[in-house]
Amino acid sequence: MGISDAFLDEDGEPVRRIVHVDMDAFYASIEQRDNPSLKGKPVAVGRAAGRGVVAAASYEARAYGVHSALPARLALERCPELIFVKPRFEVYRAVSAQIHKVFAHYTPIIQPLALDEAYLDVSEQWPQYGSATAVAHAIRADILRETGLTASAGVSYNRFLAKLASGQNKPNGLFVIPPQHGAAFVASLPVEKFHGVGPATTKRMHALGIRTGEDLKQWTEAQLRPHFGNSSRFYYDIARGVDHRPVEANRVRKSLGTETTFARDIADWETLAATLDGIVDKLWAACLQKRILGRTFTVKLRYAGFQTVTRAQSEPFPIVEEEQIRQIALRILKSFFPLKKSVRLLGLTISSLVPQDEGKPPVQMGLFE
């Protein structure tokens, strides 16, 4: 059955066609493309020295358990042959622009998630190609021709399933989930595979006996709410293959953040400060990648017992140096001491965002200038 016939709801009405495109090991693949001596070798994009972390890893490196956000020290322990390459974000942005030009040829409804992935709504455009699957095939072929890089794609009737689908046949693959298979596909998946269910939520779900989509489907929204709050409706829906979120072509990012959940509760300054230091490294790399700056910084602590507290500091102008962010974050963290309880989660968010090119503070002129 072609996708043009399959994408109907229970009443025989047409549904949306969403394509999620995800480049394969984007940064590392660009480095291997531009330096043929790296092809077939384990490559990590990032900084090997000091507190460096892996920004991206080639598939050869991933075979050793090397992945993004892994500390460089651990990456080298897992793969002593690992080759670290300094990031070239200007090059990655230029290639990303090529990819988005390809997307725009097929639809104006594009929601970028990062330099290397995006949602595309092709609900209006698919008939001229025969099916949404054909659109995804054409996009992947154009990207390969224009950039020399491979992309994987997922096709489905909503964003949640399209993103799940794009990860099924990586690298250089395509996977389709039509409406009549959506709920069954979700039922068989472990909850940790769900986009939107992170490690901390996975742990809480496991503690409740929720390990698969089928397990999650047994819970009503009212039963989920005491455990997951405002996210309960989202979890209730996705367990049934439902996601009403549209592809938002002009979606503006409001914040950027990352957090770490500890294996054991932490109460000492040294461990928390060192962890926050690494979080700043990751966030600054993400800011450079996305070409954004921010002026509001929020530190989040989750105490043992799941009480969550936050404190924020806003600056008059966007911060343009990583060391300044580190000092602000540490100052906010210090304000929590002495701690009320030991800490199980530590996070940092940057908000009040502006494009990097607009983030330079004004220069005060002299009286007679």
C-alpha positions as CSV (number, residue, x, y, z in Angstrom):
1,M,0.0,0.0,0.0
2,G,1.4,3.4,-0.9
3,I,1.6,6.1,1.7
4,S,-0.9,8.2,-0.3
5,D,-3.5,5.5,0.4
6,A,-2.3,4.6,4.0
7,F,-2.4,8.1,5.5
8,L,-6.1,8.2,6.4
9,D,-7.6,8.2,9.8
10,E,-10.3,5.8,11.2
11,D,-13.0,7.8,9.4
12,G,-11.2,7.7,6.1
13,E,-10.2,11.4,6.4
14,P,-6.7,12.5,5.3
15,V,-4.1,13.3,8.0
16,R,-0.9,15.3,8.0
17,R,2.2,14.1,6.4
18,I,5.3,14.9,8.5
19,V,8.9,14.2,7.5
20,H,11.7,14.3,10.1
21,V,15.1,14.6,8.5
22,D,18.2,13.9,10.6
23,M,21.7,14.1,9.2
24,D,24.0,11.1,10.0
25,A,26.8,12.0,12.5
26,F,26.7,15.5,11.0
27,Y,29.8,17.2,12.4
28,A,31.9,14.1,12.2
29,S,30.7,13.3,8.7
30,I,31.7,16.7,7.5
31,E,35.2,16.3,9.0
32,Q,35.5,12.9,7.3
33,R,34.3,14.3,4.0
34,D,36.7,17.2,4.1
35,N,39.7,15.1,5.3
36,P,39.7,11.8,3.5
37,S,42.4,10.4,5.9
38,L,39.7,10.3,8.6
39,K,37.3,8.1,6.6
40,G,36.6,4.8,8.3
41,K,38.3,5.9,11.5
42,P,36.8,6.8,15.0
43,V,36.5,10.6,15.0
44,A,35.3,12.9,17.8
45,V,34.6,16.5,17.2
46,G,35.5,18.4,20.4
47,R,38.3,19.3,22.8
48,A,40.4,16.4,24.1
49,A,42.3,18.5,26.7
50,G,41.3,19.4,30.2
51,R,37.5,19.2,30.8
52,G,36.7,18.8,27.1
53,V,33.6,16.9,26.0
54,V,32.6,15.2,22.8
55,A,30.4,17.4,20.6
56,A,29.8,14.7,18.0
57,A,31.2,11.2,17.2
58,S,31.5,9.3,14.0
59,Y,29.7,5.9,13.7
60,E,33.1,4.2,14.0
61,A,33.6,5.9,17.4
62,R,30.0,5.1,18.4
63,A,30.8,1.5,18.1
64,Y,33.1,1.9,21.1
65,G,30.4,3.7,23.2
66,V,31.6,7.2,22.4
67,H,28.8,9.7,22.1
68,S,28.0,13.4,22.4
69,A,28.4,15.0,25.8
70,L,30.8,12.3,26.9
71,P,33.8,13.7,28.8
72,A,36.9,13.4,26.6
73,R,38.8,11.5,29.2
74,L,36.2,8.7,29.2
75,A,36.0,8.8,25.4
76,L,39.7,8.1,25.1
77,E,39.5,5.3,27.7
78,R,36.8,3.6,25.7
79,C,38.6,4.2,22.4
80,P,42.3,4.9,22.7
81,E,42.5,5.3,18.8
82,L,40.0,8.1,18.9
83,I,41.0,11.1,16.8
84,F,39.8,14.5,18.2
85,V,39.1,17.2,15.7
86,K,38.5,20.9,16.6
87,P,34.9,22.0,15.8
88,R,34.4,24.2,12.8
89,F,31.0,25.7,13.4
90,E,31.2,28.2,10.5
91,V,31.6,25.2,8.1
92,Y,28.7,23.3,9.8
93,R,26.5,26.3,9.5
94,A,27.3,26.7,5.9
95,V,26.4,23.1,5.2
96,S,23.3,23.4,7.2
97,A,22.3,26.4,5.0
98,Q,22.7,24.1,2.0
99,I,20.5,21.5,3.6
100,H,17.7,24.0,4.5
101,K,17.8,25.3,0.9
102,V,16.9,21.7,-0.1
103,F,14.1,21.6,2.4
104,A,12.7,24.9,1.1
105,H,12.4,23.4,-2.4
106,Y,9.8,21.0,-1.1
107,T,7.8,22.9,1.5
108,P,7.8,26.3,3.3
109,I,6.7,24.7,6.5
110,I,10.0,23.8,8.1
111,Q,10.8,23.7,11.8
112,P,14.5,23.4,12.5
113,L,15.6,21.6,15.6
114,A,19.3,22.1,15.2
115,L,21.8,22.6,12.4
116,D,21.4,18.9,11.4
117,E,17.7,18.1,11.8
118,A,14.2,19.5,11.1
119,Y,10.6,18.7,10.8
120,L,8.9,19.3,7.4
121,D,5.1,19.4,6.9
122,V,4.5,18.1,3.3
123,S,0.7,17.7,3.7
124,E,0.0,20.0,0.8
125,Q,2.9,19.2,-1.4
126,W,3.0,15.3,-1.5
127,P,0.5,14.8,-4.3
128,Q,2.9,16.2,-6.9
129,Y,5.5,13.6,-5.9
130,G,3.1,10.7,-5.5
131,S,3.6,10.2,-1.7
132,A,5.2,11.6,1.4
133,T,7.7,8.7,1.2
134,A,8.7,9.9,-2.3
135,V,9.3,13.4,-1.0
136,A,11.6,12.0,1.7
137,H,13.5,10.0,-0.9
138,A,13.9,13.0,-3.0
139,I,15.1,15.2,-0.1
140,R,17.7,12.7,0.9
141,A,19.0,12.3,-2.7
142,D,19.2,16.1,-3.1
143,I,21.1,16.4,0.2
144,L,23.6,13.8,-0.9
145,R,24.1,15.4,-4.3
146,E,24.5,18.9,-2.8
147,T,26.7,18.1,0.2
148,G,28.1,14.6,-0.2
149,L,26.5,13.7,3.1
150,T,23.9,11.2,4.0
151,A,20.6,11.8,5.9
152,S,18.1,9.6,7.5
153,A,14.4,10.4,7.4
154,G,11.2,9.3,9.2
155,V,7.7,9.8,7.7
156,S,4.5,9.7,9.7
157,Y,1.3,11.5,10.5
158,N,2.7,13.5,13.5
159,R,5.9,14.9,14.8
160,F,6.5,12.4,17.6
161,L,6.3,9.3,15.3
162,A,8.2,11.0,12.5
163,K,11.1,11.6,14.8
164,L,11.0,8.0,16.2
165,A,10.9,6.8,12.6
166,S,14.0,8.7,11.5
167,G,16.1,6.8,14.0
168,Q,15.0,3.3,13.0
169,N,17.2,2.7,10.0
170,K,20.2,5.0,10.7
171,P,22.5,5.7,9.1
172,N,21.3,6.6,5.6
173,G,17.9,5.1,6.1
174,L,14.2,5.8,5.7
175,F,11.3,4.5,7.8
176,V,7.5,5.1,7.5
177,I,4.9,4.8,10.2
178,P,1.3,5.1,8.8
179,P,-1.7,5.9,11.0
180,Q,-2.9,2.3,11.3
181,H,0.5,1.2,12.7
182,G,1.2,4.1,15.0
183,A,-0.3,2.8,18.3
184,A,1.2,-0.7,17.8
185,F,4.6,0.7,17.0
186,V,4.6,2.8,20.2
187,A,3.3,-0.1,22.3
188,S,6.4,-2.3,21.7
189,L,9.0,0.4,22.4
190,P,10.8,0.9,25.7
191,V,9.9,4.3,27.2
192,E,13.5,5.4,27.2
193,K,13.4,5.3,23.4
194,F,10.6,8.0,23.4
195,H,11.6,11.4,22.3
196,G,10.6,13.7,25.2
197,V,11.3,11.0,27.9
198,G,14.7,11.7,29.4
199,P,16.8,9.6,31.9
200,A,15.1,11.1,35.0
201,T,11.6,10.5,33.7
202,T,12.6,7.0,32.5
203,K,13.7,6.2,36.0
204,R,10.5,7.4,37.5
205,M,8.4,5.5,35.0
206,H,10.4,2.3,35.7
207,A,9.7,2.8,39.4
208,L,6.0,2.8,38.6
209,G,6.3,-0.4,36.5
210,I,6.1,1.5,33.2
211,R,8.7,0.1,30.8
212,T,7.0,0.1,27.4
213,G,4.5,2.1,25.5
214,E,1.9,-0.6,26.2
215,D,2.6,-0.2,30.0
216,L,2.1,3.5,29.7
217,K,-1.1,3.1,27.8
218,Q,-2.7,1.3,30.8
219,W,-2.5,4.6,32.8
220,T,-5.1,7.3,32.6
221,E,-4.1,10.9,32.4
222,A,-5.5,11.4,36.0
223,Q,-3.3,8.6,37.3
224,L,-0.2,10.0,35.6
225,R,-0.7,13.6,36.8
226,P,0.5,13.2,40.4
227,H,3.8,11.7,39.1
228,F,4.4,13.8,36.0
229,G,2.4,17.0,36.4
230,N,1.8,19.1,33.2
231,S,3.6,16.5,31.0
232,S,0.9,13.9,31.8
233,R,-1.3,14.7,28.8
234,F,1.7,14.4,26.4
235,Y,2.6,11.0,27.9
236,Y,-1.0,9.9,27.7
237,D,-1.3,10.9,24.1
238,I,2.0,9.5,22.8
239,A,1.2,6.1,24.3
240,R,-1.6,6.0,21.8
241,G,0.4,7.3,18.9
242,V,-1.2,10.8,19.2
243,D,0.6,14.1,18.9
244,H,-1.3,17.2,18.0
245,R,1.7,19.6,17.8
246,P,1.9,21.3,14.4
247,V,5.2,21.9,12.6
248,E,6.0,25.5,13.6
249,A,7.8,27.2,10.7
250,N,8.6,30.4,12.6
251,R,9.2,28.9,16.1
252,V,11.5,31.0,18.1
253,R,13.7,29.4,20.7
254,K,13.1,31.0,24.1
255,S,15.8,29.2,26.1
256,L,18.6,26.7,26.0
257,G,19.5,24.4,28.9
258,T,21.0,21.2,30.1
259,E,21.1,19.3,33.3
260,T,22.7,16.3,35.1
261,T,21.1,13.7,37.3
262,F,23.5,12.2,39.9
263,A,23.7,8.5,40.6
264,R,23.8,9.4,44.3
265,D,22.6,12.5,46.1
266,I,25.4,15.2,46.4
267,A,25.9,17.8,49.1
268,D,29.4,19.1,48.7
269,W,30.4,22.3,46.9
270,E,33.3,20.8,45.1
271,T,31.3,18.1,43.3
272,L,28.5,20.4,42.4
273,A,30.8,23.2,41.2
274,A,32.8,20.8,39.0
275,T,29.6,19.4,37.5
276,L,28.3,22.9,36.8
277,D,31.6,23.7,35.1
278,G,31.0,20.8,32.7
279,I,27.4,21.9,32.1
280,V,28.7,25.4,31.2
281,D,31.1,23.8,28.6
282,K,28.2,22.0,27.0
283,L,25.9,25.0,27.0
284,W,28.5,27.3,25.5
285,A,29.2,24.8,22.7
286,A,25.5,24.7,22.0
287,C,25.3,28.5,21.9
288,L,28.2,28.6,19.4
289,Q,26.5,25.9,17.3
290,K,23.2,27.7,17.2
291,R,24.7,31.2,17.0
292,I,22.8,32.5,20.0
293,L,23.7,34.5,23.1
294,G,21.7,35.1,26.3
295,R,21.5,37.5,29.2
296,T,19.5,35.5,31.8
297,F,21.0,32.5,33.6
298,T,19.0,30.1,35.7
299,V,20.4,27.4,38.0
300,K,18.1,24.6,38.9
301,L,18.5,22.2,41.9
302,R,16.3,19.2,42.6
303,Y,16.7,18.0,46.1
304,A,16.3,14.5,47.4
305,G,12.6,14.1,47.6
306,F,12.1,15.8,44.2
307,Q,11.6,19.4,45.5
308,T,12.9,21.7,42.7
309,V,14.2,25.2,43.2
310,T,15.6,27.7,40.8
311,R,17.4,31.0,41.0
312,A,18.2,33.3,38.2
313,Q,20.4,36.3,37.3
314,S,19.9,38.7,34.4
315,E,22.6,40.9,32.9
316,P,22.0,44.2,31.0
317,F,23.5,42.8,27.8
318,P,24.0,39.3,26.3
319,I,27.1,37.5,27.6
320,V,29.7,36.9,24.9
321,E,32.3,34.9,26.8
322,E,32.2,31.4,28.2
323,E,34.2,32.4,31.3
324,Q,31.7,35.1,32.2
325,I,28.8,32.5,32.0
326,R,30.9,30.2,34.3
327,Q,31.4,32.9,36.9
328,I,27.7,33.9,36.9
329,A,26.6,30.3,37.2
330,L,28.9,29.5,40.0
331,R,27.8,32.7,41.8
332,I,24.2,31.6,41.6
333,L,25.1,28.1,42.8
334,K,26.9,29.6,45.7
335,S,23.8,31.4,46.8
336,F,22.1,28.0,47.5
337,F,24.6,27.3,50.3
338,P,24.3,26.1,52.9
339,L,22.1,23.5,51.2
340,K,18.8,22.5,52.7
341,K,19.2,19.0,51.5
342,S,21.5,16.9,49.3
343,V,21.0,17.4,45.5
344,R,20.0,14.8,43.0
345,L,19.8,17.0,39.9
346,L,21.7,20.2,38.8
347,G,20.9,22.2,35.7
348,L,21.6,25.5,33.9
349,T,19.4,27.4,31.4
350,I,20.2,30.4,29.3
351,S,17.3,32.6,28.2
352,S,16.5,36.1,26.9
353,L,18.2,34.9,23.8
354,V,19.3,36.9,20.7
355,P,21.2,35.9,17.5
356,Q,24.9,36.0,18.1
357,D,25.4,38.8,15.5
358,E,23.0,41.0,17.5
359,G,24.4,40.2,20.9
360,K,27.3,42.6,21.1
361,P,26.9,45.2,23.9
362,P,26.9,48.8,22.8
363,V,30.2,50.7,23.1
364,Q,30.0,53.9,25.2
365,M,31.3,56.8,23.3
366,G,33.4,59.6,24.7
367,L,31.9,63.0,25.5
368,F,33.2,64.7,22.3
369,E,32.7,61.8,19.9
